[in-house]
Amino acid sequence: MKILWTDGSASPNPGPGGFAVMENGKPVRLGAENPSTNIRMEGLAMIAAIEYAGDEGCEIHSDSEFWINVLTKWAPGWEANGWKKKTGPIQNLDIVQKLYSLFKEYPVELVWIRGHAGTEENELADEWANKARKGETL
């Protein structure tokens, strides 16, 4: 199982966005979207991580409590209700549906970590997400 670290960035938010997937201190996937938001970039980073790991599976370390909650708490109910929620439309439904489908298909473990708390791998993921936002590619 691959150990991966993900992060996303948009600055301003919304504005140009970038994401990074890190493995062993090195970027293995970078992406960008303009315009975008921090939330979209965090979700796209998780998609890229799961696609990168494939059947081998992955343990994703993320500071996005939002996306971890989407996958583990909210998406099962949204899917059961025809991708609707009581309070209105689901934001970023394109990412929610693709990410949840991958989450169900492949072996994935999610580990929440506090962002910007000095965890080296998280800081590197943030640094590379910002580089991706500014146009850096692999």
C-alpha positions in Angstrom: 0.0 0.0 0.0 1.4 3.4 -1.0 1.7 6.1 1.6 0.7 9.4 0.0 0.3 13.0 1.1 -2.1 15.3 -0.7 -2.8 19.0 -0.6 -4.6 21.7 -2.7 -4.3 25.4 -3.0 -6.1 28.3 -4.6 -4.9 31.9 -4.2 -6.9 34.0 -4.1 -9.8 31.6 -3.2 -11.5 31.3 -5.6 -8.7 31.8 -8.2 -5.9 29.9 -9.8 -5.6 26.5 -8.1 -3.1 23.7 -7.8 -2.7 20.3 -6.1 0.1 17.9 -5.3 0.4 14.2 -4.4 3.6 13.3 -2.6 5.3 10.0 -2.1 8.6 9.6 -0.1 9.1 13.4 -0.1 8.7 13.8 -3.9 5.8 14.9 -6.0 4.2 12.1 -8.1 1.2 14.0 -9.4 0.6 17.7 -9.9 -2.4 19.5 -11.3 -3.9 22.9 -11.8 -7.3 24.5 -12.6 -8.2 28.1 -13.2 -10.5 29.3 -11.8 -10.8 26.9 -8.8 -11.1 26.8 -5.0 -9.1 25.2 -2.2 -11.9 22.6 -1.8 -11.8 21.6 -5.4 -8.0 21.3 -5.4 -8.0 19.1 -2.3 -10.6 16.8 -3.9 -8.7 16.6 -7.2 -5.5 15.8 -5.2 -7.3 12.8 -3.6 -8.6 11.6 -7.0 -5.0 11.8 -8.4 -3.7 9.9 -5.4 -6.1 7.0 -5.7 -5.6 6.8 -9.5 -1.8 6.9 -9.0 -2.0 4.0 -6.5 -4.5 1.9 -8.4 -5.0 -1.6 -7.3 -2.0 -1.4 -4.9 -4.1 0.9 -2.7 -3.0 3.9 -0.7 -3.0 5.5 2.7 -3.8 9.2 2.0 -2.6 11.7 4.5 -4.7 14.9 4.1 -5.4 18.0 6.1 -8.8 18.2 4.4 -11.3 17.2 7.1 -14.0 18.2 4.6 -13.1 15.6 2.0 -12.6 12.9 4.6 -16.1 13.6 5.9 -17.5 13.6 2.3 -16.1 10.1 1.7 -16.8 8.5 5.1 -19.9 10.2 6.3 -21.9 12.2 3.7 -21.5 10.6 0.2 -23.1 7.3 1.1 -26.3 9.1 2.0 -26.1 11.5 -1.0 -25.7 8.6 -3.3 -28.6 6.7 -1.8 -30.8 9.9 -2.2 -29.9 10.2 -5.9 -27.0 12.7 -5.3 -29.3 15.2 -3.5 -29.2 16.6 0.0 -32.0 18.3 1.9 -30.3 21.7 2.1 -29.8 22.2 -1.6 -27.4 21.1 -4.4 -24.2 19.3 -3.6 -21.2 21.6 -4.3 -18.5 20.2 -6.6 -20.7 17.2 -7.4 -18.4 16.2 -10.3 -15.5 15.7 -7.9 -17.7 14.1 -5.2 -19.0 11.5 -7.5 -15.7 10.6 -9.1 -13.8 10.6 -5.8 -16.4 8.5 -4.1 -16.5 6.0 -6.9 -12.7 5.6 -6.7 -12.9 5.4 -2.9 -15.3 2.4 -3.2 -13.3 0.7 -6.0 -9.8 0.7 -4.6 -8.2 0.0 -1.2 -8.0 3.5 0.4 -7.3 4.5 4.0 -7.7 8.1 5.0 -5.6 9.8 7.7 -6.4 13.3 8.7 -3.5 15.5 9.8 -3.5 19.0 11.1 -2.5 21.4 8.3 0.4 23.8 8.7 1.4 22.2 12.0 5.0 21.5 11.0 4.5 17.9 9.6 7.2 17.8 7.0 5.3 15.8 4.4 2.3 18.0 4.7 4.4 21.1 4.4 6.0 19.7 1.2 2.6 18.8 -0.2 1.5 22.4 0.4 4.7 23.8 -1.2 4.2 21.7 -4.3 0.5 22.5 -4.5 1.4 26.1 -4.6 4.1 25.4 -7.3 1.5 23.6 -9.4 -0.9 26.6 -9.0 1.9 28.8 -10.4 2.4 26.5 -13.4 5.0 23.9 -12.3 4.6 20.4 -13.8 6.3 17.1 -13.5 
